[in-house]
Amino acid sequence: MRTYLDHLGVEKGLAANTLTSYRRDLRRYRAHLLAAGIDDLDDVTEQTVTDFLVRLREGDAEHAPLGAASAARTVVAVRGFHRFAVADGLAAADPAAAVKPPTPAKRLPKALPLSDVEAILTAAGAADTPLALRDRALLELLYGTGARISEVVGLDVDDVAALTDPDLDPDSPAATLLLRGKGGKERLVPVGSYAREALTSYLVRGRPALVSTAAKSVGPALFLNSRGGRLSRQSAWAVLVKAAERAGVTADVSPHTLRHSFATHLLDGGADVRVVQELLGHASVTTTQVYTLVTVDNLREVFATAHPRARDA
């Protein structure tokens, strides 16, 4: 096990915290083997590893039961250890190969009610200062397009120039925004009137004021911090959290919360899941279908009121 941990640290370059977790998991596995009277890797069987997984989930006198995610992480460490032992000639067979880590329960995305989203957006721009104009435009764009935070803070002024044209036809192709997502994938998303108006106000009254107070030359970034540099992901996150606090929204919020809310509200409004897939930039519709689970209450309500066999006689 020490040889394996050295391999992970030196050859694989795992971070110190990750190595600490592996060391803790393998120490617990070693105790399990010794308690079973096993001191040779070739005596470990698939049932030995399976019993260890069961013990992880049930807990014992010294350890609380582990959830699926924590147990899965420990089993991954054990599987990696046995795979390494075979590759390095320390064992003849891999008894852990067929033991699958438990699948964590699928966590449903948390979407905010529309009223909460509107309250947050209003609170963000309430002060009508240059920073407030920026914050309102930032959050309107996040919710209005379902963009990832990295996609929005990466925008430049030229990327949205066409959207602020007062003569823009909202139904024209120009009323879209090019987003650059994961893996360099690009997609076009429509931008609604609220986001366009917020962007225009920021570009006319907000950003020039931030540029004028900057101590250095300002680049092409759309969203600027108070020093004239590009707004970071962390600062954009803080903008949302502060706006939620001012709005009295007690739920935990993050930029991804607005993305979840965007998708859920679209589906609640009758949007096709494949359209939402394109708007979110998901490679597979399966990824998007998790949002349909969030709207199951809405589906039940529609069924109960619309289907002739759903109502009581």
N, C-alpha and C positions, 0 to 999 in steps of 0.2 A: 504493500500500500504506500509506503514511503517512496518507493521507486516510481510509482504511478503519479504521486503528487509532485515529485520532482519533474517528471515528464510534463505535467500540465503547466507547471510554473516556468520551466526553462524553455521547453520546445514549443509549447502551445501559447505561452505568454499570457496565461489567464491572470486577471486582476487579483489583487491581494484579498479583497472581500470574497470573491468567487472561490478562491483556494481555501479560505477559512470555512466556507459553507461545505465544500467537498470534504475537507478534513473532518468536520463534525459529523457529516453523514456517514463517512467510511468508518469512523471510530465507533459509531453506533452499530454498524453492520458487523464490524469485527467482534464486538461484544456479543452479538447475536450468534455468530459462528462458534465462539468459544463456549457459550452457554449450551450449544448443541453438541459439544464435544468434538468440534471440527477444527483441526489445526493444519490441514493440508488442502490446498485449493482443488485438488483432484477429487476430494471427498464431497465437495459442494454439489448438490443436485438442483434441478429446477424447482423441486418441492421446497428445498431449503430457502431459496430466494423468494418463492411465493409465500412461505410462512413469514418471512421477514416483512413483506409488504402487508400481510394481514396484521402483524404486530404493530406496524406503523399506524395503521388505520384505527386499531382498537385501543392502542396505548397500553401502558403497563404501570407498575408502581412508581417508576422513575420518570415516565414520559407521558404527557397528555396525548390524546389521539390527534393525529395529523389530518388536516383537510386534504382533499384530492390534489390540490396544486403542490402543497409541501411534500406529500408522499411521492408524488410524481418526480419532483426534483431529486429526492433521495434515491429513488429507483434508477433514475438516469445516471447518477453518480456510480451506483453499483454496477449497472450495465457497462458503463465506460471502463470501470476497473477490470471486469472480467474479460472484456474485449481486448484490453491492453495486455492482460496476463497471457492470453493465447498468442497474440501477435509477438510478444516478447519471449515466448518459449517458457513461460513460468507455469503454464497449465496446458493440459492436453485438449480440453473442451471448454466451451462457453455455456455454463448452465443457466445464465440469465438472459440469453438471447430471445427466448420465447415468452419471457415475463414482461408484459406490457405495462407501462405506467398508467395509473388510473387517469381517466379523462376528467378534467375539472368541469364542474357544471357551467353551462353556457351563461355568461352574464349578459343580461339584456341591457342595451344602451339606455341611459337615463335621459329622457326628454323633458324639457320644461313645458308647462302650459303656455299657450300663446300669451296670456295676460302677463305672465312673469317675464317673458322675453320682451314684450313691449315696455314693461316697467323698467327693465334694465337699459334698454335703448334710450328711453326718455331720460333716465338718470344720468347716463353717460354724457349727454350733451347739454344738461340743464344749465351749466354755468356760462355757456356761450363764449368761452375763452378760446384762444387758439388750440390749447390742449384738449379742451372739451369738444371742439369741432373735430379734431383728429380722432378722439375716442369714439364719438358717435359714428363717424365714417367707417372706422375700423370694424366696429361691432355690427353695423348695418351690412357691411360687405361680407363678414363672416356668416351671419345668419341668412342673408339674402342669396348667397351662392352655395352654401354648404362647404366652403373651402376649408382646407387645413390651415392652421395658423402659420405654418412655414410657407405656404403658398402665398398668403396675403402679405406677410411682412417682407417677402421677397419681391414684391411688385415695385416697378419704377413708374414715374409720372407718365412716361410715354405709353405705358400699358393701358392707362385709363383715359387718355386724352380724348378719344372719340366719345366716351360716355358722358362727358360734360358739355357736349355741344347742345345749346338750347333748342336747336331745330331738329334734334335727333328724333327719328321715327322709332318709337319703342318696339315696333314689330320688325325693324330692319335688322340685317345681320350685324350692323355696327353696334347694336345694343347688347353685345356679348363681351365677355372677358376671357382672354386666354390665360389659363392657369397651368402652371408647370408643376406636375405632381411627382410622386415617387418614381424612381428609376428614369427620370427625364421624360416621362409620359406627359403629353399635353392634351388639354381638352378645352372646349369652348362652353361657357355657361352663360345663360341669360342673366342680365342684371336688372332688377326691378326699379321702379321710380323712386322708392324711398332711399335705396342705396345710392342711386345716381344723384339725387338731390343732396344727400349728405356728403358725397364726394365733391360735388361742385362747391358747396359751402366751405369745405375744408381747403380746397385748392385755391379758392378766391380770397378767403379771409383768414384761414388758419395756417396753412403751410408757409405763405409769405412772411407771416409774423415770426414763425419759428426760424426761418432762414435769416431774417434780419438780426436776430439775437444770437445767432451761432458765432462761436469764437473762431471757427475755421471755415474753409470752403465746403459747401454742401454738395453732395453727390446727387445722383438721379433718383434716390429712394423716394417712394411715395410717402410712406409713413415715417416721420422723423421723431426722434426724442428731443428733449428740451435743449440738448447741446448741438442739435443739427445733424446728428448721425442717424443711421438707419435704426428704426425701432427693433429691438430684439424680441425673440419669442417669449422670453421670461417677462419682459416689460409689458408685452401685449396681454399676457395672461393676467398680470397684476391689474391692468386696466379693466378687464372684465370682472375680476373679483371685487374691486372697489366699487364698480357700478352696481353690482348685485347687492352689496352691503347698503349702498345709499338707497336702492330701490326697496329694501326690506325683504329681499328674496333670501330665504334661509337655506335652501338646498345647496349642496356642493356644486359649484359651477367651474367649468374649464372651457377653453376654446372648443374642445371636442363636444362639450355639451350643446353648443350652438349648432354644431354639425349634426349631432343626433337629432336635435329638435327640428332642424331643416328637413331632414329625411322623414321623420315621423309625421310632421305636419303635412308634408306633401302626400304621403300615403293616406292619411286621414281625409285629405281633400279629394281622394280618388285617383291620384297619379299612379301610373303603371310602374311596377317594380323595376322594369328594365329601363325606363326613363330615369328613375332615381339612380339606378346603377351608373348610367352614363354621367349624370350630374355629379355624383360623388367621386367618379374616377375609379370605381372598383373594377378589377379585371374580371371577376366572376359575379354573376347574379346571385350565387349562393351567399356571398359575403353580405350583399344588400338584404337578403331575405330575413336576416335576423331582425330587421326593423318591423317586419310584418308581425312578429310575435308581440311587439310593443302595442300594436293597434288591435289586438285580439278583442279587447273590451268593446271597441268601436264596431268590430265585425259582429259581435254578439248582439249589440244593440240594433244594428241594421237588420240582422236576421230575425230578431224577436219582433220587430215592428213591421217587417215586410213580407215574411214568409207565412203563407196561410196555415201551415201545419205547425208553426212555432208558437202560436197563441193558444191559451186555454180556451176550451169550448164554452 
